[in-house]
Amino acid sequence: MRFVTQLPYATKEEEHVAIPMSDGVELSARIWRPTSSDSEPVPAVLEYIPYRKRDLSAVRDSIHHPYIAGHGYACVRVDIRGTGESEGVLRDEYLEQEQQDAEEVLAWLAEQPWCDGGTGMMGISWGAFAALQVAARQPPSLRGIVIASFTDDRHADDMHYMGGALLSDNLAEAGTMFAYGTCPPDPAIVGDRWRAMWHERMEHTRPWVVEWLRHQRRDDYWRHASVCEDYGAVRCPVLASSGWADGYSNAVTRLLGNLDVPRKGLIGPWSHKFPHLGEPGPAIGYLQEVVRWWDHWLKGVDNGVMDGPMLRTWMQESVPPSTSYEERPGRWVGEPTWPSPHIREVTHPLAPHRIGRPLESYENGESRATGESGAVGERGGGVEPAPVTVQSPLSVGQFAGKWASYNAPPDLPYDQREEDGGSLVFDSDPLTERLEILGSPTVELDLTISEPVGMVAARLSDVSPDGSATRVSYGILNLTRLGGTDTPEPVEPGRRYRAKVQLNGVGQAFPPGHRIRLSLSTSYWPMAWPPPKPALLSVYAHASTLSLPVRPTDEPDEMPVSPFGEPEGAPPITSTQLSPREERWEVKRDLVGYNAELEIVKDRGLVRIDDIGLDVGLRAEERYRSVAEDFTSVSGESAWTMRFRRDDWDIRVETRTRLTSDAGEFFVDATLDGYEGDKRVFSRTWNEQVPRDLL
């Protein structure tokens, strides 16, 4: 990244500005704005998140907010109620109170003498959720949003549930916010009130995972703040981005296809990161794109920002399987609209262990019987082919990686061959020519299952001539949700069902000589919580299909070879690493007791933020365990330690959340401990029980 020190506007920073809410609570803001804005007002751009602007997000914030401010904007970073130096308690994500607060913040910004009355919102993850959700409320000053790594559907496409199946990231994210929401404010900002504010947070928090488990089907809890419920409510321009390695890659194309406002989409090879910090690379000059967006929609500059393709995306080349990549080879391609006129759905029939050639390639009267390109379509002699079956072990999924990759520690899916050993596998013939796909593959299955609660995980892989298999995309479906995630029903064992599994969107090229592989399993632990019992899945391959969104290789890319500049940002604030970082991702198996464990460690070490003399430590551990093929033995645990130290002020917060289950219930056991030095000053334990709802 190129750090830019000479920007068009000289700026100043206000480290702590209290913004009053109508109920008397004050939110804490950090503001960067041009010095000239005292006499020449500028638009304001808000980032609104709970991740502590003074310490835990300070380095990241210092790269992009001063940069945008130096181009003529007041950049405002506000800690959500109950986090950082903002008063109150953070009780859950995306609540009505949170959104009302955001509207009040925007109204306050628009009235400041240094603001010209126009505002925008930007952010990644929670900040992007907030911007999109607030945009749907149509605050009068909001003229545009810039969002990265987000969803428009909180139930179907977030870290809680996928296809009606419970994701382990539901526990992991709850553990994250259990820790972030119980940290103290900095006494250097709030003074002697810090202890009372800290204890208020700890007294009134609870493990969020309990509430999330109480809503296992799509209900009003998830419909709230899901913009997909009414796309028409968004009336301002939207610049949306994500990455193929991120769990949030699908929402960009959904917004492009459903919004009726000026909009642009950008999808790179990245994990859960801003595009100018993108990993795997290449990172791009995203902040330059953001400034152009704001210049047009907040200042009225005619700069051609809406010219060119609606969607710009990275077409990934084939790579060997790895849990981490510095760069993903590929090229930028553009689509004029979405859905794109260039993309054609090509449907392939399945046969036992084979993917047939596209249905459209068969001539009238040509048989698709077994042996002809591996395809089975017609019943030979009136006898229906027998189904192929699988009952997957719990070990399938140990190399799945994270639902939302952060690329640190290495958390992408590894070689799929070991996973395929417990799966139904369908391979294409070696490709004779290059194939590119762009969009969401789908699998339609004619199936039966032996238990009333069961799931199917479908994985699409790129298989090289040496046999190694790189996962390209995947999807999960809880079969009790065939009629909809809001109205689950038990599956009737032995009954034939049609099931459609939608895989995550992707842009991927398959070279000649490689095979395309579809793998089906009845467990995918620990990515998804397994059903109460193992189940035998029977697939009638001759009546099942794989559909691929094919982008013809002779289509124009509609983009220059290098459409983006080099990543730029302001020089980050300085910090000093006081103790080493630690990152681990270990799969462990005990072949005596048949215990299996995935252990994940992410430890930032102790870091001093030099300009405020504050030492900050963060250590997160996740453990997912199982015993043999006992589906009720699985457990997940999220443990966090947060530390803040300056001189003789030394605070530590420790949280731990453990999730287990039997055939009928989920069990949550959680602890929260607060320390001043070595003295424990707060402790609370929760033991909660939530019925399984066909999950």
N, C-alpha and C positions, 0 to 999 in steps of 0.2 A: 504494500500500500504506500502511496505517495502522500506524505503529510504536508499540508499546505499551510504556510504561515502568512502569506500575503493574500488577503481576500478583499473584495470590493468595498466592504464596510468595516470600519473599526468597531469593536464591540465591547460591551461591559457585561459583567456577570453579577447577579444578585443571588447570593447563596441560599437565603431563606426568606421567602415571602409568604406570609400567612393569608390564605384566601378564606373568607368567612362563608359558611353555609347557613341556610335559613334556619336550621335548628340549633345554631350556636357553635357547632363544631368548626374547627379551623383545619384546613388542609395545607400541607407544606409544599411550596413550589420552589424550584430553582429556575431562574430566568436568565437567558442570554439574549441580548438585543443590541442593535446598533446604537452607538452613543448618540447618533443624530436623531434617534427616534423620540428624544425628549421634545424636539421641535418639529420633526417630520415623521408622523406616525407610520407604522408598518403593519402588515398582517401578522397575526399570532398563530403559531403552530404548537399544538398540545400533544404531548405523549403522557399517557395516564396509566400507570402500572403500580403493582404492589412490591416492586423489587428493590426498594431502598436506594434513592438517588444519592444519598450522602456517602454510601460506602459500597454496597454490593454491586450496584450498576454504575458507579461513578466513572470508572475508566472507560467503559463502553460509551456512556453518555457524552463524555468529553471529546469523543471523536466526531460524532455527527451533529450534535446540537450547536456547538460553536461554529462549525462549518456552514450550516444552513443559516445561522444568524448572521454570519459574515457575508451572506448574499442578500441581506436586507429583510430579515424576518425576526420577530420576537419568538424564540424557542422556549417553551415552557414545559418543564418536567415535573409532574405532580405525583406525589405518593398517594395512592388510594387510601381512603379512610381506614385507620387502624394499622397502618404500616409506616415505616420510617419515622419521620417527625410529624406525621399527620395524626390528629386526635381520633379517638373512637376505637372501634373494634371491627376487624375484618371477619365476618361470620360465614361467608361462602362466596363463590364466584358469581359474577354477573347478576347480582341482585338488583331489584328496583332501586334501592337506596344508592347503589353505586352509580347507576345511570342518571338518577336525578342529580347527584353530586356533580357528575361530568357536565350536565347541562348548565348547572349553576356556575361551574368554573368557566365554561365558554362565555356565558353572559358577562361574568366579571371581567374576563379578558377583553371582550369587545368594548367595554366601557372605559378601559384604561386610557389615559391621555396619550400614551405611546403606541396605542393600537389604532389602526384606521377603521376598525369595526368589523373586519373580515377575519375569519378563523379557519384553520384546517386541523385535522387530527392525523397522527401517524403512529406507527408502532409495529412491533412483531409479537406474535403469540398473544398474550393477554392484552397488550396494547392495541393489537390489530382487532381482536374481538371487540374491545371497548369502542374503537373508532367505528367499526361497522354497525354495532348495535346502537350507538348514539346517533349515527347517521340516519338510521331508520326512524328515529324520533323527531327528525327534522328541526333541530334547533336553528333559529333564524340566522345566526351569524355564520354557520358552517357552510363553507363553499367547496369543500373537497376533502377526500381522505386518501392516504397512502398506507397500504396495509400489506403485511408479510406474514406467512405461516399462520393461518386462521381457518375458521370454519364458519359456514352459514347454517349448519345443522348440528346442534349440540349433542344430540343422541346418536345419530347415524354415522357421524364422521368427526368424532372427537376422541380424546384418549380414554373415554369411559367405556363405550360399547362399540362393537363392529359387527354388523349383521345380526344384532341382537345378542351377541356373545360378549361376556365380560372380559375386558382387557386388563392385563396386569398393570398397565400404566395408570389405571384408575386408582390403584393403591399407591403407586409411585408418586403421582401428582398430589394426592391427598397428603402423603408424607412431606412433600416439598412445602406445601402451604401450611401444614401443621407447624413446621419450623419457622418459616418466614413470618407468619402471622403472630408469633409469640415472642419476637425479639424486641428489645427496648429501643426507645428513641435515644439520640445522643444528648447527654446533658449539656454539651457545649452549645446546643441550639435551644433546647426547651428548659434548661436550668434544673432547679430542684424538683420540678414536676415529673422528671423522668421515671422515678420509681413508681409513683402512683399510676402513670400511664402504662408502664410495663405490667404491673400487677392486674390492671383492668383487662389488658389483653389476655393474660394467662387465665384469669378467673372466668372469662366469658367465652373462651374458645371451646371447641370440641373437635374430634377427628371428623373431617369432612367426609371421609369414606363411608361413614354410617349413613349419612343423608343420601349419598349417591347410590348406595346399595338399596335404599328404600324405594328407589325409582328404577326398577329393572326393565320396565317397558316404557315406550314413548308416551309420556303424559304431559300435563300442563307444566310440570317442573322443567322439562327439557324444551317444550315449545316456547316458553318465555325466553326472549333474547335470541331465538333461532330465526335469523332473517329469512330463511327459506319459507317461513310461514306466510310472508308477504313481501316478495321482492320489490313490489311497487312502492313500498314505503321509503326506499332509498331514492332520494331525489338529487343527490350531489354527485359530481364526477368521482370515479374510483380508479386508482392505480393499484393493482393487486399482484402479489408475487408469492412464490413458494419454490420448493426444490423437490426433485424426484426422490431424494433420499429422506425427505421429511414425511411425517404422518399426515401432513395437511396439504398434500399436492392436489387433491381433487377439487377443492373449493374454488380455485382460480377459474377453471373452465366452467363450473356451474354459474358463477357470477357473470362471466362473459355471455353465457347462453340465456340468462334469465333477467338480468338488469336491463332497464330501458333508459340509461343515462350514458353520457360519455364515459368510456371505460377502456382500459388497456390491461393486458395480462402479461406476466413474465414468469417463466418457470425455468430454472437452471438445474444443474446437477446437485444442488446443495442439500445439506441437512438443515436442522432447525436453526438457521442463522440468517441475518441480514445479507443481502446479495453482495455488498461491498466487503463483507467478512466471510464470504461463502466458502464452505468446505463440504465436500470435495470441490476443488477448483474446476474451472477458472472463476475466481471472484471478478466482479465487474465494477465499473464506475457508476454504482447505483445512486450515490448521493448527487451526482451531476444530473441524473434522470429525475430525482426528486425535486431538485431546484428548478429544473425546467417545468415540471408539473405545477409547482407552486407559482412560478412566474406567470404561467398562462392563466391558471384558475383563480389565483388570489390577487394578481396584479394586472391581468388583462393583456399580457404581452403576447403578441402574435408570433410565436416561435416555432410553429409547426409540430408541437408536441403530439398532436393527434394524427399526424401523417403516418403512413406506413401500416404495417399489419396490426390487427387487433391483438394477436397473441404472438409473442416472441418466446421461443422455447429451445432448449438444448436437446438435440438429437444425439443420444449417447451411443458410442461405439461399443462393441463387445470387449469385455475385460475378463481376466481370470477372477475367480471368487476371492474376496478379501474382506476382512472386517473393517478396513479403513483404506481410503484412497486420498492421496494428495491432490490429484487431478483426475477427472474423468475425460478421456478423449471424446471428441464429438465436434459438432458444429451447430451454429444457430440457424434455425429455420423460422419462417414467419407464416402465419395463417391470416387471411384477410378478415375472416369472421369466425365465430364459433357458435354452433358446430361448423366445421370447415367444409367447404365444397370439395376439398382435396382428399378428404378421408373417406374410405370406403370400407364398410363392414364386410369381412370375408369369413364365411362360416365353414368350419371343418368338421366332418363327422368323426366320431370316435369309434374305435373297435378295441377288442381286448389288447391293451398295452400299446396301441398305435393311434396316431393322429392321421386321419386321411387327408387327401388333397382337397381343396375347396369344393364345396357342393356344386358351385357354378361351372366347374371344369368338367363335370360328367355330361356326356352327350345323351340325347334321348335314347332310352332303352338300354343304356350301358349299366351293367350290374355293379353294385357296390358290395358284393359279397366278400367274405373273408379271403384275404390273400391279395386282393386288388388294391394296392396302395395301403393295405392294412385297414380298409374301410368296410364296415358292415352297415347296410342300410335296409335292404329288403329281407324279409323272412324267406329263407330258402326252404322250399318244399312245405311251407305252412308251419314249420317248426321254429319257434322263436329261439334265437341264440341264448344260451345261459348267461346270467349276469357274472361280472367279476366282482370279487369281494375283498374287503379289508377291515381289520379291527386293529387300529393303530396303538402302539405302545406309548406310554407317557413320554418316552425319550424323543419322540418327534416334536420338534420345536426348540430344542436346546441350542440350535445354531441359527435361530430366526432373527437375532438381533433385537433392537428396540423398535417399538411402534413408531416413535418419533426420534430419529437419530440425531445426536448432537456431535457425532464424530469424535467424541472424547468422553470416556475412553472409547477405543474402537468398538463400535456397536452396530455395524452393518452385518447382514446375513453372510455366513460362511458357506463353503462348498456344500451343496445340497445333497450329495450322494448318500451321506449317512442318514439324512432325513428321509430320503427316498426309499430306504430299506424298510420302513414301516408304512409305506404309502402305496396307493395304486398309481402306477406310472404309465403315461401314454406318450410315446415319442413319435415325432414326425420322421419321415425319411430325411437324409441329409439334404439341405437346401442346395439347389442348383444355381440360384442367383440371390443377390442381396435382397433382404426383406426389411422394411422399416414400418414400425407401428407407432401411432401417436393417438393416445386416448385410453379408454378403459376397456380391457378385454372382458368378455363374459363367458361363463360356462353354464350350459343348461344341461341338467342331469335328470335322467329317468331313474329313480332309485327307490329302495326300501331300506329301512333300518330296524334293528331288532329291539330298540328301547324307546320308550315314550319321550325321552329327552336325548337329543343327539346333536352333533354339529359336523360340518364339513369345512375343512380348510383346503383351499385350492391355491396352488403355487405354479407360476409360469417361470420356466428357467431357460437359459441359453446354454446348451450343451456343446462343448467344444469337441473336436476330434479326439482329444486325449481322455474324454469322459468326464472332465470336471464340469460342474453345473453351477452357474451363477444365477441366483434368483433375480428375476426381472420385475415381477409383481406378484401380488397375492390378494386373496379375499377370504373372509370367514363368514359362515352363515349358521346361525342357530336354527335348526330345522323346526323348532316349535314356533318360529316367527314367519313361516311360509305365507300366512295370511296377513302379515303386517306386524311390525314391532310393537304396535299399540294393542294388539289383540292376540296374544300367544295362545296356542292350543297344543295339548299333548299330541305327539305323533302316534298313529296307530301302527304298532309293529307289524311288519309284513305287507302293509298296504303300499301300493305304487303311488309315488308322488313325482311331480315335476318341480324341480328346484332350480332357481337362477342365482348364481353366485357372481356378483360383480367384483372384479379385481380393481386395485388402485390404478389410476391413470399413470401412463409412462410414455416417454419417447425413447425408443430403443431400436437399434439396427442389429440384425442378425446376418452375419456374413455367409457366403457360400461354404458348404462343407459342414456347417453347424446344424444341429437339430434343435427343434423347439420341443420342450417337455412340459406336460401338464401333470402335476402330482396332486393326488387327493388323499387326505388323511382325516381320521375321526378325532384326533386331538392335535393341539398345537401349543403345548405347554412349554414355557410359561408365558408366551405371548397372550394366550387366552386361557381363562379358567376352564378346566375340563368339565364335562357333564358329570352327574353323580355316579354313573356306571359306564364301563366300556361298552361299546356298541358295535355290532357287525353291520357294515354298510355294504349293500349290494347295488351295483351300478349296471344298468342295462345299456351297455356302451353303444349298441347299434341305434339307440334312440336318444343319444346324448351328443352334444356338440360343443365345440370351442369356437368362439367368434373373436376375430382380431381386427382392430381398427387400423387398416393398412393405409399408409401414405405412399402412393406410388413414387418410386425413386426418380422418375423422370419429371416430377413436378418441380417448378421453380421454387427456390427457397424464399424468395421475396425479401431477402435481407442481404446487406453487405457482409463480406466475410468477417469483418471485425466491427460489429455495430455499436460496441460500447467502448468507452474510454477506460483508462487504467483506474483502479480503485483509488479514491482520494478520501481524505478526511483531515480534520484538525489534529495537531499533535496531542496525544493522550496525556493526561496528568501522570505524574511519575509515581511509581510504587516500588517497594522493596520487598523481595521475597525473603522472609525470615526463617522459614522452615520449608523443606521440600514438598512438592506436590506428589500425589500418589494416584495412579489410575490402574484399575484391574478389572478384568472380565474373565472369570474362570469358571469352567464347567468341571465339576467333580463327580466321580462315580465310585461308590464303594461296592465291590462285587462280593463282599461277604454278607453285609446286611442289606444289599440292594438299595442303598440310599443314593439319591442323586441330588445335586445342588448346583445352582447357578449363583455365583457371588459377583456382585458389581460394587466397585469402590470408586468414588470420585472425591478426592481430597485436594482442595486448593492450597493446602498448607496455610501457614500464618503469613499474611501480607500486610505490610504497613502502607497506608495511604499517606504519602509524605507530606502533602500540604496541610493536612489536619492532624497529623501525628496519631492516627488511629490504627491499631492493629486489628485485623479481621481474619477470622478463621471459619472455614466451612468444610465439613466432612459429611458425605452422604454414603450410606451403605444399603444395598438391597440384597436380599437372599430369597431364592425360590427353591423349595425343596419338595421331594416326593419319594415314596418308597415303593419299589417294584411296580406292579400294575394296579395298585390300590388308588383309585381315583379320588377317594375321600381323604387320602393322606397328604394331599398337596397343601402347601402353606406359602404365604408371601410375607416378607417383613421389610419395612422401611425404617431406617434409623438415621437420625441427623444430629449433628453437634454444631452449634453456631457459637462463635466467641467474639467478643468485642473488648478491647483493652486499650486504655490510655492512662499512663502513670499508675495510680493506685486504684483506678476504676477498672474492674475486671469481671465481666459478665459472661456467663455461659448458659445456653439453653440446650437441653437434650430432649429429643422426642423419639418415641418408638411406637410403631403401629404394626400389629401382626394380624393377618387375616387367615382363617382356616374355615373348614366347612365339613359337614357330614351330608348325607343324602338329602336332607330337608332344610338345613339352616346354614347361614353364614355366621361366623363368630369373629368379632373385632375386639382385640385387647390392645389398649394403648396407654402410654404413660407420657407425662410431661413433667420435667424437672427444671427449675430455674436456680442458678447459683450466683452468688456474689463472692468472688474469690473461690475458696474451697467450701464455703458454707451454703448448704441447700436452703433456699428461702421460700421455695414453692414446690409442691408436688401434688400431682393428681393422677388417678388411674381410672380408666373406663373399661367396662366389660359389657359389650353390647351384642345382641343377637337379632338377626334379620332373616326372615323366611326366604328360601330360594323360590323364585317365581319362574318355574320351568326354565331354569338356567343351570 
